[in-house]
Amino acid sequence: MQASLLLDACRKYGIDFFTGVPDSLLKGLCNELYDRFGTEGDTHVVAHNEGGAIGLCAGHYLASGKPGLCYMQNSGIGNAVNPLVSLMDTDVYAIPCLLVIGWRGEPGVKDEPQHMKQGKITLGQLDLMDIPYRILSSDTTEAGFLAYFDELASLMDSGKTVAFVVRKGALESSRKPVYGNGYAMTRESAVGRILSSDDAGSVFICTTGKLSREVFELREARGEDHSRDFLTVGSMGHASMIALRIAVEKPNRRVWCLDGDGASLMHLGALPVIGKRAPSNLIHVVINNGAHETVGGMPVCSGSMDIASLASAAGYTCVLTADSESSLDRALAEAEKPHSGPVLIEVRCACGSRSDLGRPTTTPVMNRDALMSFIR
Ligand SMILES: Cc1ncc(C[n+]2csc(CCOP(=O)(O)OP(=O)(O)O)c2C)c(N)n1
């Protein structure tokens, strides 16, 4: 069905505020929202994480008396559980909200390993939180959808948060906004230069999404093995904490964290934790394309966020920026000099990737074992 049908039903019911974190299964909805409302105004806000988006919906309801719509990949339910059960729930403030959840890893549907467990437990999580839901499929008819919407709307009238769980291919849009920025260097080119710049003893903790897929393919193309790279295929936003602990445990080994802007923003509190512990062997690279590129390109506020200043304020010893191949090479040379604490490099990149980008062919457990034996 068309995502516009969902938004039209929302408008008729009185939902006029939209927020969330994008998901590839919800690309149709995200494109529709971006094309209609952009991300700069007050109608549509791309949140830093799913829990924050629930908070925005709560504030919106308190101020306007109207529920908001919060979209997320099912991986984001974990980030949202606390505000869902301790804020929105009818046992607490009884604040209604419409969740739209992309169902990655649905049982019986082929998907990547990081989605399988989450897909299996998604409906059970909603049941456990007492959140009524309806499932949207590619064969949901307009009449069927409107009947579902009415059922969920009457539950929202009584203060309940409710959900649509969206199967692959269920929500489409003819709108195809062009996401982008003014930068020319691609993420893959930047990542390639970073991998080349270092000695053979370092490890690379890579963020969730296409960056890790590019690292995997770059290693293949160079005929190198994958034992120095941890791909963090799930757990968006936590790569820097993994890197911090490895850096502290292995002070004689350089540890790189190759992070995304959306991912670092999702758990920005990691910066001061790294700044306080201050390992001198950690280089934290934030690839800032101003977007959640992996899942479609929806902008994040990182386009205007000064990550370098944030890192400086958080206690990083050396903070560098780059926005071209030559400035990146200079930043890398500087970063690899001895420093008394962690280094952060913000790399401004274009928003885009190769259309034929593959996926890791090794399993997460193989990745874990290879990295652990390399580190040992
Ligand atoms: C908790 C959680 N929410 C949402 C997602 C879906 N997701 C996967 S990659 C990604 C975008 C990551 O953006 P960024 O870190 O800026 O990297 P980019 O894709 O732009 O390289 C999102 C939203 C997820 N995996 N986990």
The ligand as an SDF file (V2000), in Angstrom:
LIG
                    3D

 26 27  0  0  0  0  0  0  0  0999 V2000
   18.7850    1.0010   17.0680 C   0  0  0  0  0  0  0  0  0  0  0  0
   18.7410    1.0310   15.5730 C   0  0  0  0  0  0  0  0  0  0  0  0
   17.9700    1.9160   14.9550 N   0  0  0  0  0  0  0  0  0  0  0  0
   17.9370    1.9680   13.5910 C   0  0  0  0  0  0  0  0  0  0  0  0
   18.6870    1.1110   12.8520 C   0  0  0  0  0  0  0  0  0  0  0  0
   18.6170    1.1070   11.3290 C   0  0  0  0  0  0  0  0  0  0  0  0
   19.8580    1.6410   10.7640 N   0  0  0  0  0  0  0  0  0  0  0  0
   20.8580    0.8430   10.2990 C   0  0  0  0  0  0  0  0  0  0  0  0
   22.1370    1.6850    9.6840 S   0  0  0  0  0  0  0  0  0  0  0  0
   21.3700    3.1480    9.9910 C   0  0  0  0  0  0  0  0  0  0  0  0
   21.9630    4.4540    9.5750 C   0  0  0  0  0  0  0  0  0  0  0  0
   23.2730    4.7390   10.1910 C   0  0  0  0  0  0  0  0  0  0  0  0
   23.5880    6.0800    9.9200 O   0  0  0  0  0  0  0  0  0  0  0  0
   25.0720    6.5970   10.0540 P   0  0  0  0  0  0  0  0  0  0  0  0
   25.6730    6.1190   11.3020 O   0  0  0  0  0  0  0  0  0  0  0  0
   25.0600    8.0720    9.8340 O   0  0  0  0  0  0  0  0  0  0  0  0
   25.8140    5.8570    8.8780 O   0  0  0  0  0  0  0  0  0  0  0  0
   25.5860    5.9580    7.2950 P   0  0  0  0  0  0  0  0  0  0  0  0
   24.5780    4.9310    6.9740 O   0  0  0  0  0  0  0  0  0  0  0  0
   25.1750    7.3480    6.9510 O   0  0  0  0  0  0  0  0  0  0  0  0
   26.9350    5.6270    6.7570 O   0  0  0  0  0  0  0  0  0  0  0  0
   20.1200    2.9540   10.6050 C   0  0  0  0  0  0  0  0  0  0  0  0
   19.1980    4.0450   11.0160 C   0  0  0  0  0  0  0  0  0  0  0  0
   19.4820    0.1830   13.5460 C   0  0  0  0  0  0  0  0  0  0  0  0
   20.2630   -0.7110   12.9130 N   0  0  0  0  0  0  0  0  0  0  0  0
   19.4910    0.1680   14.8870 N   0  0  0  0  0  0  0  0  0  0  0  0
  1  2  1  0
  2  3  1  0
  2 26  2  0
  3  4  2  0
  4  5  1  0
  5  6  1  0
  5 24  2  0
  6  7  1  0
  7  8  2  0
  7 22  1  0
  8  9  1  0
  9 10  1  0
 10 11  1  0
 10 22  2  0
 11 12  1  0
 12 13  1  0
 13 14  1  0
 14 15  2  0
 14 16  1  0
 14 17  1  0
 17 18  1  0
 18 19  2  0
 18 20  1  0
 18 21  1  0
 22 23  1  0
 24 25  1  0
 24 26  1  0
M  CHG  1   7   1
M  END
$$$$
